[in-house]
């Protein structure tokens, strides 16, 4: 009788967002009478050492192609996780919608 020993291969390497794909902070002026602006960005993509695509999830903020209200900056945050449960660094950026006429009133 032979004894077979199988070594488990554990994935401990975190997935990564592809360099340059996390959007920069965005500053736009309102584009409608209701003090909002339509904002578009491309969801960042990532890679993992396993070769399988990692899960990228928006966990804070809005989805792309939506309207944002004028005022304080809106944080958008994505996380990246591989099939082994390893979590990589997050991708974060802010979207600020400004109201041009308010700037003139303050001056």
N, C-alpha and C positions, 0 to 999 in steps of 0.2 A: 504494500500500500504506500503510495507516495503522498507527500504532504505539499500542498500548493499554498504559497504565501503571496498574497496580493498587497502591494503597496498602494495606499490611497494617495492620489495626487490632489493636494489641496491648493486651490486658487486663493492666494493672499494678495494679489496685485490689484490695486484699485483701477476702475475705468477712468478715462480722462475725456474731457471735452476737447474737440479738435481745436488746435491753436488758432486764434483769430476769429472763432465762430461765436463767441459770447458777444452780444451786441454792446456797443458803447452806450453811455448815457445819452438820452435824447432830450432835446429842448425844442418845443414847437409852440407856435401861437395858435390861439383858438381859431377854428375854421367854420364856426356856426354861431347862430344867435343864442344857443343854450350854453355857451361857455365851455365847449368841449372841442376836442380835436381827434380825428381818426388817426390811429397809429398802426403802422405795419412793421413787422420785423420777421426774420426767418428764425425759427426755433433752432438752437444750436444742436449740432450732432456730436457724437462721441465715438470712442473706440475702446475695445477691451482686448487684453492679451489672449482671451479664449477664442477670438475670432467671431463670436456671436455679438450681435448688436446689443448694447446696454439699454436699460430703461431710462428714459429721460422724462422727468415729470415736472410740470410747473407747479410749485408749491406755495407761491405767494405772488399776488398781483393779478394781472389780467392775461387773457390769451391775446395773441396777435390779431390784428385786423378788428380791433374794437375801438370804442370812443373812450377817451379819458377826460375827466373834469379838470378845469383849471384849478390851480392852487398848489398845495404842498407836493413835493416830489412823490411819485408812486414807485414803490420798489417792486421789481419783477425778479423772481428767483426760481432757478431750475436746479434740480438735483439729478445725479447720475448714479445708477446702481447696476452691478452686473448680476448674472444668474447665481453666483455664489454668495450674494449678499454684501459684497464689498461696495462701499460708498466712496465716490471720488469727491473732489472739491466741487463746490457749487458754482454756478454761473449767476451773477447778480448784476443788475443795472437799474438805473432810475429813469423814469419818464416824467418830465416836467412840462406842464402845459401852462403857458403864460397868456395873459390878457393884455394886449398892447395898450389899450386905452387907460388901464389902471396905472401903467408906468407914467403916462403923461399927466395924470392927475396928481401923482406923488411929487413930480419935479417941482 
